[in-house]
Amino acid sequence: MVEQPWSIAVHGGARRIAPGQHQSNRDGCLAAIKIGAAILRDGGSALDAAEQAVRALEDERTFNAGSGSVPTSAGTVEMDAAMMDGATLDIGAVAALSGIQNPVSVARLILADRPVLLAGEGARAFALEKGIPFYEVPSANDEDQQHDTVGCVALDQSGNVAAATSTGGLPEQRPGRVGDAPIPGCGFYADNEAGTVAISGDGESILRALLATRVVDRLGHGSPTDAANAALERLARVGGEAGIITIDTAGRIGIAHNSEHFAVGIASSDIEPVAGVHVDEVQEYLE
């Protein structure tokens, strides 16, 4: 049996990364992409690969998600996450969730439920009902920790795509603030008829521009990188930084960002796992 093409990309956030943190960002993305790639190589689903890759990023305190989430102005930790199944267009998302180590896995459970998005205490109650244990997420206080989101896009050997996102939000944000990460069409989208995208950056600007929708609408009309760059051009209308990872139905990977750095990792049936903190470090593998 001939192996069908598969592809996966992760990101650790679009932001300035302090020089001393470049390697930890590369290492974290590389570890996550290896986990997702192994699942896809063995015939696993895009959903499984995306969830497990993002869980790895949530567990790495280098990134502003899960265990590395930054505190709000009240000193609390509120996390957002989402997953989308490109085969069914099912969406699961959580916002302002606290007390859970891996919000992306709560979002995965919501995929099979009626709600699309649960927030705050409702999200935490759902997680506890599903047997996910309470976890006191330690807040990250690194002065170099900036706004960012982690994410993953994947295409499996069955031709299904998926997207996953997770974030701890903005440092010192107002409690209850929700950015683009859990909002479909803004911070993420996945559709087997087009491809998949996950985004990081200035959430309020990304929301105003419906940025993920801009990317998906252009997939199939040129390269994935062209689609990502075109979306960034539209973002200029409202301003703000963003980084985009995307995969089309052919498995081609595209990456673009207008931020100083964008920690990423990529792999496919033709590409061994590789990571970088700027698109230039992986440019030769992109289309």
Secondary structure, DSSP 8 states (H G I E B T S, - for coil): ------EEEEEEEEE---GGGHHHHHHHHHHHHHHHHHHHHTT--HHHHHHHHHHHHHT-TTSSSGGG----TTS---EEEEEEETTT--EEEEEEE-S-S-HHHHHHHHTTSS-SEEEHHHHHHHHHHTT-----------TT--S--EEEEEE-TTS-EEEEEEE--STT--TT---STTSBTTTEEEETTTEEEEEEE-HHHHHHHTHHHHHHHHTTSS-HHHHHHHHHHHHTTT---EEEEEEETT--EEEEE-SSEEEEEEEESSS--EEESSGGGTGGG--
